[in-house]
Amino acid sequence: MAQERLWGRTTIRIVEGDITLYDGDAVVNAANNAFWMGSGVAGAIKRKGGQSIEAEAMAGGPALPGEVRVTGAGNLGVRFVLHAAVMAQDLVTSEAFIRLATRNALARAEEIGACRIAFPALGTGVGGFPFTECARAMLKEIHDYLSENPSTSLKEIAFFLFGTEAAGAFERTLASFPGIGSGSG
């Protein structure tokens, strides 16, 4: 299952699959604000990419929810991991944290020269945030960011989602958004 849509110069892609197999420039990790990587997407990234990713992320100390920390990617097939703090150590998230972390991940991706990035459904695993609400929040933030930055260097923003429920929520939500600019679709 995969859906693609062009927003301005950027392809938005929805994929039901394993984010650790992404071959772009960076993957986004759904993180807590201390950046320890236990289970869910974080655990999968740590298992496949190696312990060095967690050590590098944690070395900077705690951050505020919404902040994004960039590390190397260890044994993953990308260059960077963008650790998006979508919850504090109490493991509770919110739409505001998810939106801020999404926007900050996009900005950090551009800062490091990443053109192709992949997101998970932030906050829906350990954080328990509903898929449809997450899809609306993340896609709205991406839509706004791309509308405000028409000359973005981001060529692809992919969502790698675990399970048909998550993928379906993101596909339905993506289909409901208007296009952006001359490349809208």
Backbone as CSV, one residue per row, in Angstrom:
resi,resn,N_x,N_y,N_z,CA_x,CA_y,CA_z,C_x,C_y,C_z
1,MET,0.845,-1.167,0.000,0.000,0.000,0.000,0.894,1.235,0.000
2,ALA,0.706,2.119,-0.954,1.464,3.369,-1.013,0.644,4.416,-1.748
3,GLN,0.710,5.626,-1.281,0.028,6.744,-1.917,1.026,7.875,-2.026
4,GLU,0.986,8.597,-3.145,1.871,9.743,-3.345,1.053,10.947,-3.763
5,ARG,1.544,12.108,-3.372,0.904,13.363,-3.759,1.977,14.430,-3.844
6,LEU,1.902,15.273,-4.828,2.864,16.350,-4.990,2.312,17.619,-4.358
7,TRP,3.035,18.163,-3.381,2.702,19.441,-2.764,3.804,20.409,-3.146
8,GLY,3.524,21.310,-4.091,4.554,22.206,-4.588,5.643,21.390,-5.247
9,ARG,6.867,21.491,-4.742,8.020,20.751,-5.281,8.293,19.452,-4.540
10,THR,7.474,19.133,-3.541,7.755,18.026,-2.627,6.749,16.901,-2.778
11,THR,7.251,15.685,-2.932,6.383,14.508,-2.976,6.113,14.042,-1.552
12,ILE,4.844,13.880,-1.236,4.426,13.323,0.052,4.065,11.871,-0.231
13,ARG,4.663,10.953,0.504,4.470,9.523,0.253,4.012,8.839,1.529
14,ILE,2.975,8.015,1.415,2.474,7.225,2.539,2.784,5.760,2.229
15,VAL,3.515,5.108,3.121,3.933,3.722,2.917,3.635,2.923,4.183
16,GLU,3.038,1.770,4.023,2.914,0.854,5.155,4.185,0.017,5.148
17,GLY,5.070,0.257,6.113,6.337,-0.457,6.101,7.260,-0.037,7.226
18,ASP,8.444,-0.595,7.196,9.459,-0.456,8.235,10.341,0.763,7.958
19,ILE,10.282,1.763,8.818,11.048,2.995,8.626,12.551,2.746,8.637
20,THR,12.995,1.675,9.285,14.436,1.401,9.340,14.981,0.945,7.991
21,LEU,14.107,0.663,7.031,14.537,0.268,5.685,14.565,1.443,4.714
22,TYR,14.208,2.621,5.158,14.172,3.799,4.284,15.574,4.109,3.772
23,ASP,15.672,4.503,2.502,16.981,4.742,1.887,17.184,6.197,1.472
24,GLY,16.481,7.118,2.119,16.656,8.542,1.824,17.832,9.126,2.588
25,ASP,17.688,10.381,3.010,18.759,11.077,3.726,18.630,10.970,5.239
26,ALA,17.383,10.937,5.745,17.181,10.944,7.195,15.864,10.280,7.560
27,VAL,15.838,9.703,8.748,14.587,9.217,9.336,14.338,10.012,10.610
28,VAL,13.070,10.201,10.911,12.671,10.876,12.137,12.321,9.811,13.165
29,ASN,12.839,9.992,14.354,12.554,9.097,15.468,11.569,9.785,16.406
30,ALA,10.520,9.077,16.783,9.580,9.581,17.790,10.232,9.391,19.153
31,ALA,10.689,10.494,19.752,11.515,10.411,20.957,10.824,11.014,22.170
32,ASN,11.331,10.621,23.336,11.000,11.336,24.569,12.057,12.428,24.731
33,ASN,11.838,13.352,25.654,12.741,14.496,25.730,14.088,14.201,26.395
34,ALA,14.289,12.960,26.871,15.607,12.551,27.372,16.356,11.747,26.314
35,PHE,15.653,11.399,25.239,16.208,10.717,24.062,16.656,9.284,24.306
36,TRP,16.179,8.645,25.393,16.462,7.222,25.531,15.536,6.464,24.594
37,MET,16.063,5.406,24.022,15.377,4.678,22.950,15.030,3.274,23.437
38,GLY,13.780,3.091,23.868,13.402,1.808,24.444,12.597,0.923,23.511
39,SER,11.403,1.358,23.150,10.515,0.500,22.361,9.959,1.284,21.177
40,GLY,9.042,0.676,20.453,8.414,1.334,19.311,9.417,1.655,18.220
41,VAL,9.188,2.779,17.545,10.079,3.210,16.455,11.497,3.417,16.983
42,ALA,11.607,4.053,18.146,12.932,4.306,18.723,13.693,3.010,18.956
43,GLY,13.010,2.018,19.511,13.648,0.724,19.752,14.076,0.049,18.467
44,ALA,13.239,0.137,17.435,13.576,-0.464,16.139,14.791,0.232,15.520
45,ILE,14.837,1.553,15.609,15.984,2.304,15.069,17.259,1.925,15.827
46,LYS,17.168,1.826,17.141,18.335,1.464,17.950,18.801,0.038,17.645
47,ARG,17.858,-0.902,17.537,18.237,-2.294,17.243,18.931,-2.409,15.887
48,LYS,18.412,-1.745,14.873,18.987,-1.871,13.533,20.187,-0.947,13.333
49,GLY,20.114,0.257,13.882,21.170,1.240,13.659,22.331,1.158,14.628
50,GLY,22.072,0.635,15.826,23.134,0.491,16.809,22.981,1.429,18.000
51,GLN,23.606,1.026,19.098,23.576,1.751,20.372,24.160,3.155,20.255
52,SER,25.068,3.363,19.317,25.721,4.673,19.191,24.717,5.785,18.908
53,ILE,23.600,5.463,18.257,22.584,6.482,17.961,21.998,7.017,19.259
54,GLU,21.621,6.115,20.162,21.056,6.531,21.449,22.095,7.292,22.272
55,ALA,23.312,6.803,22.311,24.364,7.457,23.096,24.588,8.893,22.609
56,GLU,24.634,9.071,21.302,24.836,10.402,20.733,23.647,11.308,21.040
57,ALA,22.432,10.779,20.938,21.233,11.578,21.206,21.170,12.010,22.674
58,MET,21.492,11.096,23.574,21.394,11.382,25.007,22.515,12.291,25.502
59,ALA,23.614,12.348,24.774,24.787,13.111,25.222,24.483,14.595,25.421
60,GLY,23.527,15.111,24.699,23.186,16.526,24.829,22.287,16.847,26.008
61,GLY,21.886,15.834,26.766,21.004,16.058,27.902,19.555,16.228,27.466
62,PRO,18.662,16.409,28.434,17.239,16.545,28.117,16.943,17.812,27.312
63,ALA,15.822,17.774,26.603,15.356,18.904,25.808,13.882,19.134,26.128
64,LEU,13.334,20.196,25.607,11.904,20.449,25.758,11.126,19.653,24.714
65,PRO,9.922,19.212,25.032,9.099,18.563,24.004,8.930,19.500,22.803
66,GLY,9.034,18.921,21.614,8.976,19.697,20.380,10.336,19.931,19.763
67,GLU,11.385,19.822,20.566,12.736,20.019,20.041,13.191,18.796,19.262
68,VAL,14.140,19.027,18.350,14.663,17.958,17.492,16.179,17.939,17.602
69,ARG,16.727,16.760,17.846,18.174,16.567,17.936,18.623,15.692,16.767
70,VAL,19.716,16.063,16.119,20.242,15.329,14.967,21.428,14.476,15.414
71,THR,21.423,13.195,14.980,22.562,12.315,15.226,22.924,11.598,13.938
72,GLY,24.048,10.906,13.983,24.381,9.992,12.910,23.378,8.855,12.894
73,ALA,23.478,8.003,11.875,22.480,6.949,11.697,23.033,5.546,11.903
74,GLY,24.264,5.426,12.381,24.812,4.096,12.642,24.736,3.196,11.417
75,ASN,24.114,2.033,11.584,24.025,1.034,10.506,22.790,1.173,9.628
76,LEU,22.015,2.236,9.803,20.834,2.448,8.956,21.278,2.886,7.560
77,GLY,20.387,2.815,6.607,20.705,3.184,5.231,20.526,4.663,4.926
78,VAL,20.472,5.504,5.967,20.354,6.955,5.818,21.569,7.597,6.484
79,ARG,21.708,8.914,6.321,22.850,9.616,6.922,22.563,10.131,8.326
80,PHE,21.294,10.451,8.602,20.948,11.106,9.862,19.700,10.503,10.486
81,VAL,19.615,10.636,11.817,18.368,10.397,12.549,18.005,11.725,13.201
82,LEU,16.773,12.155,12.964,16.236,13.365,13.584,15.346,12.923,14.745
83,HIS,15.801,13.140,15.960,15.075,12.693,17.146,14.091,13.793,17.551
84,ALA,12.814,13.574,17.284,11.774,14.562,17.548,11.140,14.266,18.901
85,ALA,11.387,15.126,19.869,10.857,14.927,21.226,9.365,15.269,21.228
86,VAL,8.537,14.227,21.150,7.088,14.439,21.122,6.444,14.185,22.474
87,MET,7.255,13.845,23.467,6.717,13.644,24.809,7.839,13.820,25.826
88,ALA,7.429,14.140,27.035,8.386,14.228,28.140,8.616,12.816,28.681
89,GLN,9.357,12.710,29.753,9.658,11.389,30.307,8.431,10.706,30.910
90,ASP,7.328,11.453,31.075,6.077,10.842,31.513,5.374,10.110,30.372
91,LEU,5.940,10.220,29.151,5.451,9.538,27.947,4.055,9.980,27.525
92,VAL,3.684,11.205,27.888,2.411,11.793,27.475,2.699,12.800,26.372
93,THR,1.913,12.750,25.297,2.101,13.673,24.187,0.846,14.502,23.982
94,SER,0.909,15.416,23.017,-0.224,16.282,22.695,-0.119,16.690,21.236
95,GLU,-1.202,17.204,20.702,-1.170,17.713,19.330,-0.138,18.826,19.191
96,ALA,-0.053,19.695,20.180,0.913,20.797,20.126,2.345,20.282,20.055
97,PHE,2.687,19.273,20.852,4.038,18.699,20.805,4.304,18.062,19.444
98,ILE,3.314,17.343,18.919,3.479,16.660,17.628,3.668,17.679,16.509
99,ARG,2.866,18.727,16.508,2.993,19.759,15.465,4.347,20.459,15.542
100,LEU,4.761,20.846,16.747,6.037,21.544,16.910,7.207,20.647,16.509
101,ALA,7.173,19.387,16.926,8.243,18.455,16.564,8.285,18.218,15.058
102,THR,7.123,18.149,14.420,7.076,17.968,12.961,7.717,19.153,12.261
103,ARG,7.314,20.364,12.630,7.867,21.579,12.013,9.376,21.664,12.253
104,ASN,9.802,21.400,13.478,11.233,21.492,13.786,12.036,20.427,13.047
105,ALA,11.460,19.250,12.838,12.151,18.204,12.070,12.337,18.644,10.621
106,LEU,11.331,19.277,10.036,11.456,19.765,8.664,12.562,20.817,8.563
107,ALA,12.567,21.760,9.499,13.581,22.816,9.489,14.981,22.244,9.704
108,ARG,15.119,21.314,10.645,16.440,20.710,10.886,16.897,19.898,9.676
109,ALA,15.975,19.206,9.026,16.323,18.444,7.818,16.924,19.373,6.764
110,GLU,16.311,20.511,6.573,16.852,21.462,5.590,18.211,22.002,6.037
111,GLU,18.363,22.270,7.322,19.638,22.782,7.848,20.790,21.824,7.569
112,ILE,20.533,20.522,7.641,21.608,19.536,7.454,21.721,19.059,6.006
113,GLY,20.913,19.628,5.117,20.997,19.287,3.705,20.277,18.014,3.307
114,ALA,19.346,17.567,4.130,18.564,16.370,3.787,17.455,16.764,2.811
115,CYS,17.354,16.034,1.723,16.313,16.290,0.717,15.180,15.280,0.794
116,ARG,15.462,14.110,1.333,14.461,13.033,1.435,14.436,12.538,2.873
117,ILE,13.266,12.685,3.523,13.148,12.266,4.917,11.912,11.391,5.110
118,ALA,11.950,10.578,6.148,10.813,9.716,6.485,10.415,9.926,7.928
119,PHE,9.120,10.058,8.136,8.530,10.197,9.466,7.780,8.932,9.836
120,PRO,7.714,8.604,11.125,6.708,7.664,11.624,5.471,8.490,12.013
121,ALA,4.443,7.852,12.502,3.276,8.549,13.050,3.652,8.970,14.476
122,LEU,4.124,10.197,14.625,4.672,10.671,15.900,3.654,10.589,17.029
123,GLY,4.080,10.005,18.137,3.275,9.980,19.349,2.174,8.936,19.407
124,THR,2.051,8.102,18.377,0.938,7.148,18.343,1.264,5.810,18.986
125,GLY,2.529,5.497,19.144,2.910,4.218,19.743,2.857,4.318,21.251
126,VAL,4.009,4.548,21.855,4.113,4.680,23.306,3.228,5.825,23.800
127,GLY,3.144,6.922,23.039,2.350,8.086,23.440,0.851,7.877,23.356
128,GLY,0.401,6.890,22.566,-1.009,6.542,22.481,-1.904,7.553,21.785
129,PHE,-1.332,8.472,21.013,-2.135,9.487,20.319,-2.888,8.825,19.164
130,PRO,-4.159,9.179,18.928,-4.949,8.546,17.858,-4.368,8.815,16.460
131,PHE,-4.400,7.797,15.605,-3.804,7.900,14.263,-4.386,9.037,13.437
132,THR,-5.705,9.153,13.398,-6.327,10.179,12.555,-5.971,11.580,13.044
133,GLU,-5.977,11.786,14.350,-5.599,13.093,14.888,-4.131,13.394,14.616
134,CYS,-3.281,12.381,14.715,-1.861,12.544,14.410,-1.673,12.906,12.941
135,ALA,-2.351,12.179,12.060,-2.244,12.444,10.617,-2.658,13.879,10.311
136,ARG,-3.777,14.329,10.890,-4.239,15.705,10.659,-3.201,16.716,11.140
137,ALA,-2.665,16.503,12.342,-1.697,17.445,12.912,-0.406,17.490,12.095
138,MET,0.138,16.323,11.779,1.412,16.282,11.057,1.266,16.800,9.627
139,LEU,0.229,16.349,8.924,0.056,16.780,7.538,-0.281,18.267,7.456
140,LYS,-1.024,18.791,8.413,-1.309,20.235,8.444,-0.011,21.005,8.631
141,GLU,0.825,20.548,9.537,2.094,21.244,9.790,2.998,21.191,8.559
142,ILE,3.047,20.043,7.906,3.851,19.903,6.681,3.285,20.772,5.572
143,HIS,1.967,20.756,5.403,1.312,21.587,4.382,1.638,23.058,4.618
144,ASP,1.514,23.517,5.873,1.815,24.915,6.194,3.283,25.234,5.947
145,TYR,4.172,24.333,6.358,5.610,24.565,6.189,5.967,24.690,4.702
146,LEU,5.446,23.780,3.889,5.747,23.819,2.462,5.119,25.036,1.787
147,SER,3.943,25.455,2.231,3.302,26.658,1.682,4.121,27.903,2.008
148,GLU,4.686,27.936,3.210,5.489,29.082,3.656,6.904,29.061,3.083
149,ASN,7.360,27.905,2.605,8.733,27.734,2.101,8.695,27.108,0.704
150,PRO,8.189,27.856,-0.294,8.017,27.260,-1.627,9.320,26.835,-2.302
151,SER,10.454,27.377,-1.870,11.730,26.978,-2.476,12.459,25.954,-1.614
152,THR,11.725,25.209,-0.828,12.317,24.199,0.051,13.225,23.235,-0.707
153,SER,14.230,22.739,0.000,15.108,21.721,-0.593,14.553,20.315,-0.372
154,LEU,13.456,20.202,0.384,12.860,18.886,0.648,12.132,18.391,-0.604
155,LYS,12.633,17.316,-1.165,12.053,16.735,-2.385,11.053,15.628,-2.068
156,GLU,11.262,14.934,-0.938,10.359,13.858,-0.538,10.197,13.866,0.967
157,ILE,8.936,13.781,1.388,8.607,13.549,2.789,7.753,12.291,2.799
158,ALA,8.319,11.226,3.327,7.626,9.937,3.359,7.145,9.658,4.773
159,PHE,6.040,8.959,4.855,5.554,8.438,6.131,5.646,6.937,6.050
160,PHE,6.444,6.343,6.924,6.523,4.883,7.010,5.729,4.494,8.243
161,LEU,4.640,3.770,8.003,3.653,3.517,9.046,3.494,2.038,9.304
162,PHE,3.296,1.709,10.562,3.171,0.325,10.988,1.690,-0.044,11.037
163,GLY,1.267,-0.896,10.117,-0.098,-1.415,10.135,-1.063,-0.669,9.239
164,THR,-2.106,-1.371,8.840,-3.083,-0.805,7.908,-3.918,0.304,8.544
165,GLU,-4.146,0.243,9.851,-4.931,1.293,10.505,-4.215,2.644,10.402
166,ALA,-2.926,2.660,10.716,-2.149,3.903,10.631,-2.043,4.375,9.188
167,ALA,-1.688,3.469,8.279,-1.541,3.846,6.871,-2.855,4.375,6.309
168,GLY,-3.955,3.715,6.631,-5.262,4.161,6.152,-5.618,5.543,6.662
169,ALA,-5.347,5.816,7.937,-5.634,7.132,8.509,-4.839,8.219,7.789
170,PHE,-3.578,7.954,7.510,-2.752,8.947,6.820,-3.164,9.095,5.361
171,GLU,-3.507,8.009,4.693,-3.947,8.099,3.294,-5.237,8.902,3.173
172,ARG,-6.204,8.623,4.032,-7.478,9.363,3.990,-7.254,10.842,4.289
173,THR,-6.406,11.130,5.260,-6.154,12.518,5.628,-5.410,13.246,4.516
174,LEU,-4.408,12.610,3.921,-3.671,13.229,2.824,-4.608,13.568,1.665
175,ALA,-5.521,12.666,1.346,-6.454,12.885,0.238,-7.372,14.078,0.489
176,SER,-7.579,14.448,1.749,-8.497,15.537,2.079,-7.856,16.924,2.010
177,PHE,-6.542,17.003,1.882,-5.854,18.293,1.868,-5.835,18.893,0.466
178,PRO,-5.877,20.227,0.378,-5.714,20.875,-0.922,-4.253,20.792,-1.370
179,GLY,-4.022,21.005,-2.646,-2.656,21.022,-3.166,-1.948,22.314,-2.798
180,ILE,-0.704,22.421,-3.253,0.107,23.612,-3.013,0.709,24.053,-4.339
181,GLY,0.503,25.305,-4.714,1.184,25.889,-5.864,0.903,25.202,-7.177
182,SER,1.794,25.442,-8.139,1.594,24.949,-9.501,1.711,23.440,-9.610
183,GLY,2.413,22.801,-8.681,2.559,21.352,-8.735,1.534,20.636,-7.883
184,SER,0.445,21.328,-7.526,-0.527,20.721,-6.615,-1.232,19.555,-7.261
185,GLY,-1.606,18.629,-6.397,-2.308,17.473,-6.918,-2.972,16.714,-5.819
